[in-house]
Amino acid sequence: MFSCKKAGKLISESQDRKLSSFEKSVSQKASRKTLQQLFFQARLSYKKIAILTEFYNIYETRVLNGPALKWVEDDNPDKIFEPHGFQVIEENLFSTKVPVSYPMLKDVIVRISAITGVLRKEKNLAYKIRNELVFEALQSSLIRLITLGITGFDSPIAQYSVAETKSTLEGFQSILAIYKKLLDEKDPGKYDTINKLLDQAIQFTAISTSFNSFDRAVFIKKYLSPAYSFFTRVRISTGMIAAGDRVPVNPMALSLFDTNTFNINSFSPTARYRPTKERIELGRKLFYDPILSATKKRTCGSCHKPELAFTDGLKTALAVDEKTYLLRNTPTLWNSALQKKQFYDSRTSVLENQLSDVVHNQEEMKGSLKESVAGLQNEPVYITLFADAYPDENDKINQYNIANAISSYIRSVIAFNSDFDKYMRGDENKLSDAAKKGFNLFMGKAKCGTCHFAPLFSGL
């Protein structure tokens, strides 16, 4: 069992010292430059413990180091929360347009200290921090480095991302060291190997500390990805993988860029309505059937054309009247099943609801799933297809099953075989020097990657 005492120690001592020093200097109204340095030290310390807090304490993490933006909870969208945490401090200290707000800084530091104090005293950690979950937290920290840490997402103004990446990797090593004896007993030599890979990654961050010039393509491919792959093998060989099929990232995948990286079950309904071969084939047929539209001319495939990456190639989508244009464009369906939110305004979380909204939209399809049920029940081919797809249902052709079948088809439209993916999986010749420079610009100076997160680059 992971030592709760050691976990509490990781969360407390260094962080408390740094925050205390920071708060004292704020009270003394130290110079902006002094406070910037103290902020830097405090967040470097936080990054070492964030491996645990970001995994176990999602809500608290949002308050500790979330974006300096107002936010709402998914299940309580009417209540707006003000941002608090390191990024709020960063926005004030590193902005040249506003004076240092000492009262605000003190208030935020006190809040951060209070939250870390609560986390340190959290009860029943022995039931919460199990070995296999700690290893999942470690692996999640590598994912976060690749997707967010090196992009400037956490440090949009100060641009401390490279140094904070180094601190995260050092924190990884500190936690892993607790398991050295256990790993040596279960799989001799593995601890030393993963530690060496982490050392090499840390050394690379010292070569180029500049946010803009840091070579992220090389860092991911030659350092983070090998560490991720080997650590996954260690988890498998030592049995440090928690049971369950609802985790979004497949714990058995050896790379964040593998074809099996994401677990589609995590993005699907319960087992009763998960994709099957029969449902995918039924959904494919319905996708190209005009029976769902009022005009009986439009299909899902009218706007989502496979030859155009499941878009229509237009600036904005053409309405069902085939004369006017909508306000928004037709998004691609590639990997859209892996999104936690659907539509531009994120108004729904599941594909089935998204499909229903589109069918009933008066400008898009102007259709009716209820009326479509009646039509499909008169089609012998569909009677057979629905029976094969939903054999355990009494009422096989119904509104939900129509939506679920099409959604099952969309859940099959997954691709991780771009030249970039192949390069990240080891094929050196798949990416040109210009493309590598573009990736580094995308993930670094241009900050595209702070919204278009790897490996999907779609906002997930």
C-alpha positions in Angstrom: 0.0 0.0 0.0 1.2 3.5 -0.9 2.4 5.2 2.3 -0.3 7.8 3.3 2.3 9.5 5.5 4.7 9.8 2.6 1.9 11.1 0.4 1.0 13.7 3.0 4.7 14.7 3.3 4.9 15.1 -0.5 1.9 17.4 -0.4 3.0 19.5 2.5 6.6 20.4 3.4 8.2 22.0 0.3 4.9 23.5 -0.8 4.2 25.0 2.6 7.6 26.6 2.8 7.4 28.1 -0.7 3.9 29.5 -0.1 4.8 30.9 3.3 7.8 32.7 1.8 5.7 34.0 -1.0 2.9 35.2 1.3 5.5 37.0 3.5 7.0 38.8 0.6 3.5 39.9 -0.6 2.7 41.2 2.8 6.0 43.2 2.7 5.0 44.5 -0.8 8.1 43.2 -2.4 9.0 44.2 -6.0 7.3 42.6 -8.9 10.6 40.9 -9.9 11.0 39.4 -6.5 7.4 38.1 -6.4 7.8 36.6 -9.9 10.8 34.5 -8.7 8.9 33.4 -5.5 5.9 32.5 -7.7 8.2 30.5 -9.9 9.5 28.5 -7.0 6.1 27.9 -5.5 4.6 26.6 -8.7 7.6 24.4 -9.4 7.0 22.8 -6.0 3.3 22.5 -6.8 4.1 20.7 -10.0 5.8 17.9 -8.1 2.6 17.2 -6.0 0.2 17.9 -8.9 0.8 14.3 -10.1 -1.4 13.2 -7.2 -3.8 16.2 -6.8 -4.7 16.4 -10.5 -5.6 12.7 -10.4 -7.3 12.4 -7.0 -8.6 15.9 -6.4 -10.1 17.3 -9.7 -12.2 20.0 -8.2 -9.4 21.3 -5.9 -7.0 21.2 -8.8 -9.3 23.6 -10.7 -9.1 26.0 -7.8 -5.4 25.5 -7.3 -4.2 25.9 -10.9 -7.1 26.2 -13.2 -7.2 28.8 -16.1 -7.7 32.4 -15.0 -11.3 32.3 -16.4 -14.7 32.1 -14.8 -16.1 28.6 -14.9 -19.2 26.5 -14.1 -19.8 22.9 -13.1 -21.3 20.5 -15.6 -24.2 19.7 -13.4 -24.8 23.3 -12.1 -24.3 25.6 -15.1 -26.3 28.5 -13.5 -23.6 29.1 -10.8 -20.6 30.9 -12.0 -17.3 30.5 -10.1 -14.5 33.1 -10.1 -11.0 31.8 -10.8 -8.6 31.3 -8.0 -5.1 29.9 -8.0 -1.7 30.1 -9.5 -2.8 31.2 -12.9 -4.7 34.2 -11.4 -1.5 35.2 -9.6 0.5 34.7 -12.9 -1.9 37.0 -14.8 -1.3 39.8 -12.3 2.4 39.4 -11.7 3.4 39.0 -15.3 1.1 41.5 -16.9 2.8 44.8 -17.8 -0.6 46.6 -18.1 -1.8 46.3 -14.5 -0.1 47.2 -11.1 0.7 44.4 -8.6 -2.5 43.7 -6.6 -1.0 42.8 -3.2 -4.4 42.2 -1.5 -5.6 39.9 -4.2 -2.3 38.0 -4.3 -2.4 37.5 -0.5 -6.0 36.3 -0.7 -5.2 33.7 -3.5 -2.1 32.5 -1.7 -4.1 32.0 1.5 -6.7 30.0 -0.5 -4.0 27.8 -2.1 -2.5 27.1 1.3 -5.9 26.3 2.8 -6.7 23.8 0.0 -3.3 22.0 0.3 -3.8 21.9 4.0 -7.2 20.2 3.6 -5.6 17.7 1.1 -2.8 16.9 3.5 -5.3 16.1 6.3 -7.7 14.1 4.1 -9.0 11.0 5.9 -9.3 7.4 4.7 -6.4 7.8 2.2 -5.6 4.1 2.7 -8.8 3.3 0.8 -8.3 5.9 -1.8 -4.6 5.7 -2.7 -4.2 2.2 -3.8 -1.0 1.1 -5.6 -2.6 0.5 -9.0 -4.3 3.9 -8.8 -1.0 5.7 -7.9 0.5 4.1 -11.0 -2.4 5.3 -13.0 -1.8 8.8 -11.6 1.8 8.6 -12.7 0.9 7.6 -16.2 -1.7 10.4 -16.3 1.0 12.9 -15.4 2.9 11.8 -18.6 -0.2 12.2 -20.6 -0.8 15.7 -19.2 2.8 16.7 -20.0 2.3 15.7 -23.6 -1.1 17.2 -24.0 -0.9 20.3 -21.8 2.3 20.7 -19.9 4.6 21.6 -22.7 2.1 23.8 -24.5 1.9 26.7 -22.1 -1.6 25.8 -21.0 -0.6 26.1 -17.4 1.7 29.0 -17.9 0.2 31.2 -20.6 2.0 34.4 -19.7 5.1 33.5 -17.7 5.9 30.7 -20.1 7.6 28.5 -17.4 6.4 25.3 -19.1 9.9 23.8 -19.7 11.0 24.2 -16.1 7.6 23.0 -14.8 7.9 19.9 -17.1 11.3 19.2 -15.4 9.7 19.6 -12.0 6.8 17.2 -12.9 9.3 14.6 -14.0 11.3 15.0 -10.8 8.0 14.6 -8.8 7.4 11.4 -10.8 10.7 10.1 -9.7 10.1 11.0 -6.1 6.8 9.0 -6.0 8.2 6.1 -8.0 11.2 5.8 -5.6 8.7 4.8 -2.9 8.1 1.7 -5.0 11.7 0.8 -5.7 11.8 -2.2 -3.4 8.4 -3.5 -4.6 9.4 -3.1 -8.3 12.8 -4.8 -7.8 11.0 -7.7 -6.2 8.4 -8.1 -8.9 10.4 -7.2 -12.0 14.1 -6.7 -11.4 15.8 -4.0 -13.4 12.6 -2.2 -14.4 12.9 0.5 -11.8 16.4 1.5 -12.9 15.4 1.5 -16.5 12.4 3.8 -16.1 14.4 6.0 -13.8 17.1 6.3 -16.5 14.5 7.2 -19.1 13.2 9.9 -16.8 16.7 11.2 -16.2 17.2 11.5 -19.9 14.0 13.4 -20.3 15.0 15.8 -17.5 18.4 16.3 -19.0 16.7 17.3 -22.3 14.8 20.1 -20.6 18.1 21.6 -19.5 19.4 21.8 -23.1 16.9 24.4 -24.2 14.9 26.1 -21.4 13.4 28.7 -23.8 9.6 28.2 -24.2 9.7 29.2 -27.9 12.8 27.2 -29.0 12.1 24.0 -27.0 11.9 21.1 -29.5 8.7 19.4 -28.5 8.7 17.0 -31.4 12.0 15.5 -30.3 11.1 15.7 -26.6 7.9 13.7 -27.1 9.2 11.2 -29.6 12.6 10.4 -28.1 12.0 11.0 -24.4 8.4 11.1 -23.2 7.0 8.5 -25.5 9.7 5.9 -24.6 9.2 6.6 -20.9 5.4 6.2 -21.3 5.8 3.0 -23.3 8.2 1.4 -20.8 6.2 2.5 -17.8 3.1 0.9 -19.3 5.0 -2.3 -19.7 6.0 -2.0 -16.0 2.4 -1.5 -15.0 1.4 -4.6 -17.0 4.2 -6.8 -15.7 3.7 -5.9 -12.1 -0.1 -6.0 -12.1 -0.4 -2.3 -11.4 -3.5 -1.7 -13.6 -6.8 -1.2 -12.0 -9.8 -3.1 -13.2 -12.6 -1.4 -15.2 -13.4 -0.5 -18.8 -14.7 3.0 -18.3 -11.3 4.8 -18.3 -10.9 7.0 -21.3 -7.3 6.1 -22.0 -6.6 2.4 -22.6 -4.0 1.5 -19.9 -2.6 -1.2 -22.1 -1.7 1.2 -25.0 2.0 1.6 -25.3 1.8 5.1 -26.8 -0.5 8.1 -26.6 -0.5 8.0 -30.4 -1.5 4.3 -30.8 -4.5 3.2 -32.8 -6.0 1.8 -29.5 -5.1 4.6 -27.2 -8.6 5.7 -26.5 -11.2 3.3 -25.0 -14.4 3.8 -26.9 -16.4 2.3 -24.1 -15.6 5.3 -21.9 -17.3 7.5 -24.5 -20.3 5.2 -25.1 -23.5 4.4 -23.2 -23.8 1.5 -20.8 -22.9 -2.0 -22.0 -26.5 -2.5 -23.2 -26.0 0.1 -25.9 -22.3 -0.1 -26.8 -21.2 -0.4 -30.4 -21.4 -3.9 -32.0 -20.7 -4.9 -35.6 -24.5 -5.2 -36.3 -25.2 -1.7 -34.8 -22.4 -0.1 -36.8 -23.7 -1.6 -40.0 -27.3 -0.6 -39.2 -26.1 2.9 -38.3 -24.1 3.2 -41.6 -27.2 2.4 -43.6 -29.4 4.9 -41.6 -26.6 7.5 -42.0 -27.2 7.6 -45.8 -31.0 7.1 -45.7 -33.2 10.2 -46.3 -36.0 8.7 -44.3 -34.9 10.8 -41.3 -35.5 14.2 -43.0 -38.7 16.0 -43.7 -37.9 16.4 -47.4 -36.8 12.8 -47.8 -33.9 14.2 -49.8 -31.3 14.9 -47.0 -29.3 12.4 -45.2 -26.5 12.7 -42.5 -24.1 12.0 -45.4 -25.4 15.0 -47.3 -23.3 17.2 -45.1 -20.9 14.7 -43.6 -19.2 13.4 -46.8 -16.4 10.8 -46.3 -14.5 12.1 -49.3 -14.3 15.5 -47.6 -13.2 14.2 -44.2 -16.9 13.9 -43.2 -17.6 17.6 -43.8 -19.2 19.4 -46.7 -16.3 21.6 -47.7 -18.4 24.7 -47.3 -17.8 27.8 -45.2 -21.1 27.3 -43.4 -23.6 24.4 -43.9 -26.4 24.6 -46.4 -29.9 24.5 -44.8 -32.5 21.8 -45.6 -34.2 24.2 -48.0 -31.0 24.1 -50.1 -31.1 27.8 -50.5 -30.0 29.5 -47.3 -26.8 28.9 -45.2 -26.6 28.2 -41.5 -24.5 30.2 -39.1 -22.0 27.5 -38.4 -20.0 25.0 -40.5 -20.3 21.3 -40.7 -17.7 19.7 -38.3 -15.8 16.6 -39.2 -16.9 13.3 -37.7 -13.4 11.8 -37.6 -12.7 11.1 -33.9 -15.8 13.1 -32.9 -17.0 10.2 -30.8 -14.0 10.9 -28.5 -15.3 14.3 -27.5 -16.8 14.7 -24.1 -19.0 17.5 -25.4 -21.0 17.9 -28.6 -21.9 21.0 -30.6 -20.1 24.4 -30.6 -21.8 25.4 -27.4 -21.2 22.0 -25.7 -24.9 21.6 -25.0 -24.9 17.8 -24.9 -22.5 15.2 -23.8 -23.5 12.1 -25.7 -23.8 11.4 -29.5 -27.3 10.1 -29.2 -28.6 13.4 -28.0 -26.6 15.2 -30.7 -28.2 13.1 -33.4 -31.6 13.8 -32.1 -31.0 17.5 -32.0 -29.8 17.5 -35.6 -32.7 15.4 -36.9 -35.3 17.7 -35.3 -33.6 21.0 -36.1 -35.9 22.9 -38.4 -33.0 24.2 -40.5 -30.9 21.1 -40.7 -33.1 18.1 -41.3 -36.6 19.2 -40.1 -37.3 15.6 -39.4 -38.9 13.4 -36.7 -37.5 10.3 -35.2 -41.1 9.3 -34.1 -42.3 9.5 -37.7 -39.1 7.7 -38.9 -39.9 4.8 -36.6 -43.2 4.3 -38.5 -41.5 4.4 -41.8 -38.7 2.0 -40.8 -41.2 -0.5 -39.4 -42.6 -0.9 -42.9 -39.2 -1.8 -44.4 -38.4 -5.6 -44.3 -34.7 -4.9 -44.6 -34.7 -2.7 -41.5 -36.8 -5.0 -39.5 -34.1 -7.7 -40.0 -31.2 -5.2 -39.3 -32.8 -3.9 -36.1 -33.5 -7.4 -34.9 -29.9 -8.4 -35.5 -28.6 -5.2 -33.8 -30.9 -5.2 -30.8 -31.9 -8.9 -30.3 -32.8 -8.6 -26.6 -35.2 -5.7 -27.1 -39.0 -6.2 -27.3 -39.5 -2.9 -29.1 -36.6 -3.1 -31.5 -37.3 -0.2 -33.9 -37.6 2.9 -31.6 -36.3 6.4 -31.5 -33.4 5.7 -29.1 -32.2 2.7 -31.1 -32.2 4.8 -34.3 -30.0 7.4 -32.5 -27.9 4.7 -30.9 -27.3 2.8 -34.2 -26.1 6.0 -36.0 -24.0 7.0 -33.0 -22.5 3.5 -33.1 -21.4 4.1 -36.7 -19.9 7.4 -35.7 -18.0 5.7 -32.9 -16.4 3.6 -35.6 -15.1 6.6 -37.5 -11.8 6.7 -35.6 -8.4 7.3 -37.1 -4.8 7.5 -35.8 -2.9 6.8 -39.0 -1.8 10.2 -40.1 1.8 10.7 -41.0 2.2 12.5 -37.7 0.8 9.5 -35.7 3.1 7.2 -37.6 6.1 9.4 -36.9 5.3 9.5 -33.2 5.0 5.7 -33.2 8.5 5.4 -34.6 8.6 6.0 -38.3 11.3 8.6 -38.7 10.6 9.2 -42.4 6.9 10.1 -42.1 7.4 13.7 -41.1 9.4 16.4 -43.0 11.6 18.9 -41.2 9.1 21.6 -42.1 6.3 19.6 -40.5 8.4 19.1 -37.4 9.0 22.9 -37.2 5.3 23.4 -37.7 4.5 21.1 -34.9 6.9 22.9 -32.5 5.3 26.2 -33.5 1.8 24.8 -33.1 2.6 23.4 -29.6 4.8 26.2 -28.5 5.1 29.8 -29.6 1.8 29.9 -31.5 0.0 28.2 -28.6 -2.4 26.5 -30.9 -1.9 23.4 -28.7 -3.5 25.1 -25.7 -6.9 24.6 -27.3 -6.2 21.9 -29.9 -4.8 19.3 -27.5 -2.6 16.4 -28.7 -3.1 13.7 -29.8 -6.5 14.5 -31.4 -6.0 18.2 -31.9 -9.7 18.7 -31.8 -10.3 20.3 -28.4 -10.6 17.2 -26.4 
